[in-house]
Amino acid sequence: MGIENRVALITGSASGIGKKTAFRMAQNGAKVVINDIVADNVEQTVDEFKKEGLAVIGKVADITKKVEVDRMMNETVETLGSLDILVNNAGMERAGALRNLTEADWDITINVNLKGAFLCSQAAHNHMVSQNYGRIINIASRAWLGGAGQAPYSSAKAGVVGLTRVLALELGRKGVTANCVAPGLIHTPLWDDLPEKNKAFLLSKQPTGKLGDVDDIANAVMFLADDQSGYITAQVLYVCGGRSLYSG
Ligand SMILES: NC(=O)c1ccc[n+]([C@@H]2O[C@H](COP(=O)([O-])OP(=O)(O)OC[C@H]3O[C@@H](n4cnc5c(N)ncnc54)[C@H](O)[C@@H]3O)[C@@H](O)[C@H]2O)c1
């Protein structure tokens, strides 16, 4: 039971949800790979975790570049012996009304959130299939259901849900599961910077009336990553305080 001795690679894990998930996995006995595009942040996160006595290595890679992704996966297997859990977490958003969004806004949002998840899953699946075991967990968003002002992001995250369903179909008989966690409003520094009026509006749409925490998302990822979750695949697990009841 659990994830002890499993090798877990979490993309974009030098910050936020990814960092907390990586920490929790390492605390529970996994050998963790911290990936991020920002080298200093990878180094700092690895140092922090090592001071806590956790088994962790760092890999700087831009997940939108196939050559960097393939190298990271191969080096992970060479160094740690396998690749058992992949969390496609790295993401970002360019928001705005349709008329104001640029081609560059669209491209970067689709590339980081969707192309990155595709490239990492493609590179990881060979290793997983050869060992007849794997857990792929994609961090989507409640926003895949649709959000005004979120054309690139909602589209990218809807793509992530589609990708997850394909992975589940293609890899199901090879011992590999693929699921999404779809966070809603999560307490991050971005939230603290919002004007009070915006905060009140957003909270008014939350059935639970409150924000989630990075730990809420890490809990869901840990559940899906567990050895015992092998019969759960192709699912979207919302962790959003009920906000998935509404789109928009
Ligand atoms: N925070 C929320 O409220 C929320 C809600 C719904 C979904 N999500 C999703 O959760 C995930 C994590 O979000 P977060 O709030 O922790 O964000 P964050 O900005 O704190 O962390 C994202 C990390 O991804 C890294 N990254 C960006 N582009 C990269 C690339 N090309 N290659 C490698 N790393 C890259 C960043 O450097 C950063 O460290 C994202 O996929 C996001 O869309 C977050």
The ligand as an SDF file (V2000), in Angstrom:
LIG
                    3D

 44 48  0  0  0  0  0  0  0  0999 V2000
   -3.6840   27.6130   -8.0060 N   0  0  0  0  0  0  0  0  0  0  0  0
   -4.9190   27.4440   -8.4300 C   0  0  0  0  0  0  0  0  0  0  0  0
   -5.8620   28.0890   -7.9460 O   0  0  0  0  0  0  0  0  0  0  0  0
   -5.2030   26.4400   -9.5120 C   0  0  0  0  0  0  0  0  0  0  0  0
   -6.5310   26.1730   -9.8480 C   0  0  0  0  0  0  0  0  0  0  0  0
   -6.7870   25.2450  -10.8550 C   0  0  0  0  0  0  0  0  0  0  0  0
   -5.7530   24.5860  -11.4910 C   0  0  0  0  0  0  0  0  0  0  0  0
   -4.4690   24.8760  -11.1500 N   0  0  0  0  0  0  0  0  0  0  0  0
   -3.4130   24.1650  -11.8730 C   0  0  0  0  0  0  0  0  0  0  0  0
   -2.5150   23.6030  -10.9330 O   0  0  0  0  0  0  0  0  0  0  0  0
   -1.1890   23.5470  -11.4790 C   0  0  0  0  0  0  0  0  0  0  0  0
   -0.2030   24.2100  -10.5250 C   0  0  0  0  0  0  0  0  0  0  0  0
   -0.6000   25.5370  -10.2980 O   0  0  0  0  0  0  0  0  0  0  0  0
    0.0610   26.4740   -9.1700 P   0  0  0  0  0  0  0  0  0  0  0  0
   -0.9940   27.4190   -8.7470 O   0  0  0  0  0  0  0  0  0  0  0  0
    0.7410   25.6450   -8.1670 O   0  0  0  0  0  0  0  0  0  0  0  0
    1.0960   27.2980  -10.0840 O   0  0  0  0  0  0  0  0  0  0  0  0
    2.5600   27.8830   -9.7730 P   0  0  0  0  0  0  0  0  0  0  0  0
    2.7260   29.0210  -10.7220 O   0  0  0  0  0  0  0  0  0  0  0  0
    2.7480   28.1210   -8.3170 O   0  0  0  0  0  0  0  0  0  0  0  0
    3.5020   26.6870  -10.2190 O   0  0  0  0  0  0  0  0  0  0  0  0
    3.6240   26.2950  -11.5700 C   0  0  0  0  0  0  0  0  0  0  0  0
    5.0820   25.9320  -11.8220 C   0  0  0  0  0  0  0  0  0  0  0  0
    5.1860   25.4910  -13.1880 O   0  0  0  0  0  0  0  0  0  0  0  0
    6.4520   25.9440  -13.6710 C   0  0  0  0  0  0  0  0  0  0  0  0
    6.4480   25.9780  -15.1480 N   0  0  0  0  0  0  0  0  0  0  0  0
    5.8300   26.8590  -15.9630 C   0  0  0  0  0  0  0  0  0  0  0  0
    6.1260   26.6010  -17.2420 N   0  0  0  0  0  0  0  0  0  0  0  0
    6.9490   25.5200  -17.2440 C   0  0  0  0  0  0  0  0  0  0  0  0
    7.6010   24.7740  -18.2640 C   0  0  0  0  0  0  0  0  0  0  0  0
    7.4660   25.1150  -19.5640 N   0  0  0  0  0  0  0  0  0  0  0  0
    8.3700   23.7360  -17.9180 N   0  0  0  0  0  0  0  0  0  0  0  0
    8.5380   23.3840  -16.6080 C   0  0  0  0  0  0  0  0  0  0  0  0
    7.9440   24.0650  -15.5920 N   0  0  0  0  0  0  0  0  0  0  0  0
    7.1660   25.1200  -15.9060 C   0  0  0  0  0  0  0  0  0  0  0  0
    6.5920   27.3390  -13.0770 C   0  0  0  0  0  0  0  0  0  0  0  0
    7.9340   27.8070  -13.1190 O   0  0  0  0  0  0  0  0  0  0  0  0
    6.0570   27.1310  -11.6690 C   0  0  0  0  0  0  0  0  0  0  0  0
    7.0780   26.8020  -10.7430 O   0  0  0  0  0  0  0  0  0  0  0  0
   -1.2910   24.2180  -12.8440 C   0  0  0  0  0  0  0  0  0  0  0  0
   -1.4290   23.2490  -13.8490 O   0  0  0  0  0  0  0  0  0  0  0  0
   -2.5350   25.0560  -12.7390 C   0  0  0  0  0  0  0  0  0  0  0  0
   -3.1180   25.3170  -13.9990 O   0  0  0  0  0  0  0  0  0  0  0  0
   -4.1570   25.7860  -10.1820 C   0  0  0  0  0  0  0  0  0  0  0  0
  1  2  1  0
  2  3  2  0
  2  4  1  0
  4  5  1  0
  4 44  2  0
  5  6  2  0
  6  7  1  0
  7  8  2  0
  8  9  1  0
  8 44  1  0
  9 10  1  0
  9 42  1  0
 10 11  1  0
 11 12  1  0
 11 40  1  0
 12 13  1  0
 13 14  1  0
 14 15  2  0
 14 16  1  0
 14 17  1  0
 17 18  1  0
 18 19  2  0
 18 20  1  0
 18 21  1  0
 21 22  1  0
 22 23  1  0
 23 24  1  0
 23 38  1  0
 24 25  1  0
 25 26  1  0
 25 36  1  0
 26 27  1  0
 26 35  1  0
 27 28  2  0
 28 29  1  0
 29 30  1  0
 29 35  2  0
 30 31  1  0
 30 32  2  0
 32 33  1  0
 33 34  2  0
 34 35  1  0
 36 37  1  0
 36 38  1  0
 38 39  1  0
 40 41  1  0
 40 42  1  0
 42 43  1  0
M  CHG  2   8   1  16  -1
M  END
$$$$
